[in-house]
Amino acid sequence: MANYDKDIQAAVEVMRKGGVILYPTDTVWGIGCDATNPDAVAKVYEIKRRADSKALICLVDSEARLQRYVRNVPNVAWDIIEMATKPTTVILDNAANLAPNLLAEDGSVAIRVTREPFSNQLCYRFQKAIVSTSANISGQEPASNFSDIDPELLEAVDYVCKSRRQEKKPHTPSAIIRLRQNGEVQVIRK
């Protein structure tokens, strides 16, 4: 457990300095950074070779933290988060306190409360939302396991987490559900 704690602490220190990390999440391996730092978010887009017009997902450790980043969370969002049987990202209107280049053009944010122990503790100890975009060059397959990560990405980031590297099991991206203030619900990815 001591190595787990050191791994999280090292990742937190890198993100506090504006750095980019590779880390295991509740879904696939992710590229992450401080979701409130526009320069760090720009580095993530550059590493992924992804247009910054495509918004990025971010992770938080709790429902309370989610409320820091979204004004007027619709009640149905709480039900979805509580009842989801797999990792589920919700896209919510009226994002606040996040890097502008993280958000969609309409000001919405894709955000997920992670329950997986490593990413949850990482978010908890960082005390802020963390970008969580799949560890791949845009257009390539997401890295389910550490062994699937393109060596180019390993070189491009500032820190690669050591936890869960040996894991060899199938992981899939999260479900994505769009929730609008008017009550409209749209399933983007099951």
Order of alpha helices (4+ residues) and beta strands (2+ residues): alpha-beta-beta-alpha-beta-alpha-alpha-beta-beta-alpha-beta-beta-alpha-beta-beta-beta
